[in-house]
Amino acid sequence: MTKVRDGLRQEVLDANLTIPEVGLATLTWGNVSGVDREAGVFVIKPSGVPYADLTVDHLVTVRLDDGAVVGGDLRPSTDTETHRCLYLAFPSIGGVTHTHSTHAVAFAQAHRDIPVLGTTHADTFNGPVPCTPDLTPEQCAKDYEYNTGQVIVDLLERDDRRAVEVPGALVAGHGPFTWGANARASLEHAIICEAVAEIALRTLALNPAGPPPQHLLDRHYTRKHGPDAYYGNPGATTAG
């Protein structure tokens, strides 16, 4: 088995186990991975294993450059090639999460971006959570899972900075993929993506008018992100 950095497997396990705890998945619908770029591999949930049964020993290690399984006895998630595509395209990404959370999937099935309608969204996503075009018949017929990642890469124009500022996308007719500096961060972005999708749906039902002024959205994004960010207490163990 290829050795990965200390703590990565436990981090990936903990993130996966949180998916059902926070209501982002039904049955086994969802997966989280984390990458060790120095070792050239990533660790991901195995395909179809119930969360209640999942342990560190079930996790699968996959080589970044060619997708070969180099650790674990089970088949990796069917979404593995999508994760690999994202890791290869965006050097900033340290973890990827995919779920079928209800409200984000609703936007994906409607082929709609999740719009920025308030500061809750702007705290994390510097712009709409974008939705890809449909995959073509050719993209579905061959290398479907890798092409699922590729349509996200194309949507973001392979721009790593944009991937940092908008750490998620919807695959049309499918659902959300989110990412972050590590597995836990990618999961947190999945939680936020689902929350802002639900808020957006309720807001649009009440009033389909446009978002608040851009300067307010910019203030909320920059107070948490970038060189002048001032939200939170680095090193603190509690949030608030």
C-alpha positions in Angstrom: 0.0 0.0 0.0 1.3 3.5 -0.9 2.0 5.5 2.2 0.2 8.8 2.6 0.8 11.6 4.9 -0.1 11.1 8.6 -3.7 11.8 9.4 -5.0 11.9 5.8 -7.0 8.7 6.0 -8.6 9.6 9.3 -9.5 13.1 7.9 -11.1 11.5 4.9 -13.0 9.0 7.0 -14.3 11.7 9.4 -15.4 13.9 6.5 -17.3 11.0 4.9 -19.0 10.0 8.1 -20.2 13.6 8.5 -22.1 13.5 5.2 -25.1 11.5 6.7 -24.8 13.2 10.1 -25.6 16.6 8.5 -28.3 15.3 6.1 -26.4 15.6 2.9 -26.9 12.0 1.7 -29.5 9.3 1.4 -28.2 5.7 1.6 -24.7 5.8 0.2 -25.1 8.9 -2.1 -22.0 10.9 -1.5 -18.2 10.7 -1.2 -15.2 12.7 0.1 -11.6 12.4 -0.9 -8.3 14.0 0.2 -5.1 14.4 -1.7 -1.4 13.9 -0.8 0.3 15.7 -3.7 3.8 14.9 -2.4 2.9 11.2 -2.7 1.0 11.7 -5.9 -2.2 10.0 -4.6 -5.6 10.7 -3.1 -7.7 8.7 -0.7 -11.4 8.2 -1.3 -14.5 6.4 -0.1 -15.1 3.0 -1.6 -18.1 2.4 -3.8 -21.4 1.5 -2.2 -20.2 0.9 1.4 -22.8 2.1 3.9 -21.6 5.0 6.1 -22.5 3.0 9.2 -20.1 0.3 8.2 -17.3 2.6 6.9 -13.8 2.4 8.5 -10.3 3.6 7.7 -9.5 0.2 6.3 -12.2 0.5 3.7 -10.7 3.6 2.1 -9.1 3.3 -1.2 -5.9 5.0 -2.4 -5.7 6.1 -6.0 -2.7 7.4 -8.0 -3.2 10.9 -9.4 -1.4 10.5 -12.7 -3.3 7.5 -14.1 -6.1 6.6 -11.7 -4.6 3.3 -10.7 -5.7 1.8 -7.3 -2.5 1.5 -5.2 -4.1 0.9 -1.8 -7.2 -0.9 -0.4 -9.1 -4.0 -1.2 -12.3 -2.4 -2.5 -13.3 -0.6 -5.6 -13.2 3.2 -5.2 -16.2 5.4 -5.6 -17.7 5.5 -9.1 -17.0 9.3 -8.9 -13.2 8.8 -8.4 -12.3 10.0 -11.9 -14.2 13.2 -11.4 -12.2 13.9 -8.2 -9.0 13.0 -10.1 -9.8 15.4 -12.9 -10.4 18.3 -10.4 -7.2 17.6 -8.6 -5.2 17.6 -11.8 -6.8 20.8 -13.0 -6.6 22.9 -9.8 -3.4 22.8 -7.7 -5.1 24.6 -4.8 -7.6 21.8 -4.2 -6.7 19.5 -1.3 -10.1 17.8 -0.9 -13.3 17.1 -2.9 -16.8 16.3 -1.8 -19.8 15.1 -3.9 -23.3 14.8 -2.6 -26.8 14.5 -3.9 -28.2 17.0 -1.4 -31.8 17.9 -2.1 -31.8 21.7 -2.8 -28.5 21.8 -4.6 -29.6 18.9 -6.8 -32.8 20.8 -7.6 -30.8 23.7 -9.0 -28.6 21.2 -11.0 -31.7 19.5 -12.4 -33.2 22.8 -13.3 -29.9 23.7 -15.1 -29.6 26.9 -13.0 -26.8 28.5 -11.1 -27.4 29.1 -7.4 -27.7 32.9 -7.5 -26.1 35.2 -4.9 -29.2 36.6 -3.1 -27.6 37.7 0.1 -24.6 37.8 2.5 -25.0 34.1 3.6 -24.0 33.0 0.1 -21.4 35.8 -0.3 -19.6 34.8 2.9 -18.2 31.7 1.1 -18.8 32.0 -2.7 -17.6 35.0 -4.5 -20.3 34.8 -7.1 -23.0 32.3 -8.1 -22.4 28.6 -7.7 -22.3 27.8 -11.5 -24.1 25.0 -13.3 -22.4 23.2 -16.1 -23.9 22.5 -19.6 -25.2 19.0 -20.1 -22.6 16.4 -21.0 -22.7 15.4 -24.7 -23.6 11.9 -25.8 -19.9 11.3 -26.6 -18.9 12.5 -23.1 -21.3 10.1 -21.5 -20.4 7.1 -23.8 -16.7 7.1 -22.9 -14.8 8.3 -19.8 -18.1 9.6 -18.4 -16.8 10.2 -14.8 -13.7 12.0 -16.0 -15.7 14.1 -18.4 -18.0 15.0 -15.5 -15.0 16.7 -13.9 -13.9 18.1 -17.3 -17.1 20.0 -17.7 -16.5 21.7 -14.3 -12.9 22.5 -15.3 -14.1 24.0 -18.6 -16.8 25.9 -16.8 -14.2 27.5 -14.5 -11.8 28.0 -17.5 -9.2 26.0 -15.6 -8.7 29.1 -13.5 -7.3 28.0 -10.1 -8.0 31.4 -8.6 -11.6 31.2 -9.6 -11.8 27.7 -8.1 -10.6 29.2 -4.8 -13.1 32.0 -4.8 -16.0 29.8 -5.9 -15.3 26.4 -4.3 -18.1 24.4 -5.9 -20.1 23.8 -9.0 -23.3 22.0 -10.1 -23.1 19.3 -12.8 -26.3 19.7 -14.8 -28.8 17.0 -14.1 -26.6 15.5 -11.5 -25.6 17.4 -8.5 -23.0 19.5 -6.6 -19.2 19.0 -6.3 -17.4 21.1 -3.8 -13.7 21.4 -2.9 -11.3 23.1 -0.5 -7.9 23.1 1.0 -8.5 19.7 2.5 -11.2 17.1 2.9 -12.9 18.8 5.8 -13.0 22.2 4.0 -14.5 20.6 0.9 -17.2 19.0 3.1 -17.9 22.4 4.8 -18.4 23.9 1.4 -20.8 21.1 0.5 -22.8 21.9 3.7 -22.8 25.6 2.8 -23.7 24.9 -0.8 -26.8 23.0 0.3 -27.8 25.7 2.8 -27.6 28.6 0.3 -29.4 26.5 -2.3 -32.3 26.0 0.1 -32.3 29.7 1.1 -32.2 30.8 -2.5 -35.2 28.6 -3.4 -37.2 30.1 -0.5 -36.1 33.6 -1.4 -37.1 33.2 -5.1 -40.5 31.8 -4.0 -41.1 35.0 -2.0 -39.5 37.5 -4.3 -37.7 36.8 -7.5 -36.1 40.3 -7.5 -32.4 40.8 -7.9 -29.7 40.4 -5.2 -28.5 43.1 -2.8 -25.9 45.6 -3.9 -22.6 44.3 -5.0 -20.7 46.4 -2.5 -22.4 44.6 0.4 -21.7 41.1 -1.1 -18.1 42.1 -1.7 -17.7 43.3 1.9 -19.0 39.9 3.2 -16.7 37.9 1.0 -13.5 40.0 1.7 -14.0 40.1 5.4 -13.5 36.3 5.5 -11.1 35.9 2.5 -8.0 37.5 1.1 -5.2 39.6 2.6 -7.5 42.0 4.6 -9.8 39.3 6.1 -10.6 39.9 9.7 -13.3 37.2 10.5 -12.5 34.6 13.1 -9.7 33.9 15.5 -6.8 31.9 14.0 -5.8 29.0 16.3 -9.0 29.2 18.3 -10.7 25.8 19.0 -14.3 27.1 19.0 -16.3 29.0 16.5 -18.6 31.9 17.1 
